[in-house]
Amino acid sequence: MHRSTALVAGLAAALLTPSAPAAAADPAVCHVGYVTNGDSWSFNGQVTITNTSGLTLYGWTLRFALPAGQTLRSGWEATFTVTGQEVTAKSLAYNSDVLSGKSVSVGFHASGDVKGPYPAEFRINDNLCTTGPA
């Protein structure tokens, strides 16, 4: 009898305790515009990063993967490193702070066909960005 009373009391407490609402998907904190210009041998890419977070971004790291057949050769307005197809670009001292609603652009030169596919995703500080025209 004591077990059933305890079970009923526990069930009543569980039903009367408010539960936390389901977490909504995090809104994007960045938008990336990606534009290319070139030919079937090489191209220049411009990545425009817009801070959509509502807060100032103090330092940023951009990550994306170039599709197969494209190889980064050089970059500007950031410190670029490449591991396989994975590209990492880190902000420089003069462009590391990006106010909410403001943008910063970086560029690079790559070998490969400009008509090749675009990178599948862009991340700023490990946050997935929305994408579209620059």
Residue pairs with C-beta under 8 A, 6 or more apart in sequence:
26 127
27 52
28 52
28 127
28 128
28 129
28 130
29 51
29 52
29 53
29 124
29 127
29 129
30 49
30 50
30 51
30 52
30 53
30 57
30 122
30 124
30 127
30 129
30 130
31 49
31 50
31 52
31 129
31 130
31 131
31 132
32 47
32 48
32 49
32 50
32 62
32 122
32 124
32 129
32 130
32 131
32 132
33 46
33 47
33 48
33 50
33 131
33 132
33 133
33 134
34 45
34 46
34 47
34 48
34 118
34 119
34 122
34 131
34 134
35 45
35 46
35 48
35 133
35 134
36 43
36 44
36 45
36 46
36 114
36 118
37 43
37 44
37 46
37 114
38 44
38 114
39 113
39 114
40 113
40 114
40 115
41 111
41 112
41 113
42 73
42 109
42 110
42 111
42 112
42 114
43 109
43 110
43 112
43 113
43 114
44 107
44 108
44 109
44 110
45 107
45 108
45 109
45 110
46 105
46 106
46 107
46 134
47 62
47 64
47 89
47 105
47 106
47 107
47 108
47 122
47 134
48 103
48 104
48 105
48 134
49 60
49 62
49 98
49 103
49 104
49 105
49 106
49 124
49 129
50 101
50 102
50 103
51 57
51 98
51 99
51 100
51 101
51 102
51 103
52 100
52 101
52 130
53 100
54 100
55 100
56 97
56 98
56 99
56 100
57 97
57 98
57 99
57 100
57 124
57 125
58 96
58 97
59 91
59 96
59 97
59 125
60 90
60 91
60 96
60 98
60 104
60 124
60 125
61 88
61 89
61 90
61 91
61 124
61 125
61 126
62 78
62 87
62 88
62 89
62 90
62 106
62 122
62 123
62 124
63 86
63 87
63 88
63 89
63 122
63 123
63 126
64 86
64 87
64 119
64 121
64 122
64 123
65 85
65 86
65 87
65 119
65 120
65 121
66 72
66 85
66 87
66 110
66 112
66 119
67 85
67 112
67 116
67 117
67 118
67 119
67 120
68 85
69 112
69 113
69 116
70 85
70 110
70 111
70 112
70 113
70 116
71 82
71 110
71 111
71 112
72 80
72 82
72 87
72 108
72 109
72 110
73 108
73 109
73 110
73 111
74 80
74 108
74 109
75 89
75 106
75 107
75 108
75 109
76 106
76 107
76 108
77 92
77 95
77 104
77 105
77 106
77 107
78 89
78 90
78 91
78 92
78 95
78 106
79 89
79 90
79 92
80 87
80 88
80 89
80 108
81 87
81 88
81 90
82 88
87 108
89 106
89 108
91 104
95 104
98 104
105 134
118 131
121 128
121 129
121 131
122 128
122 129
122 131
123 129
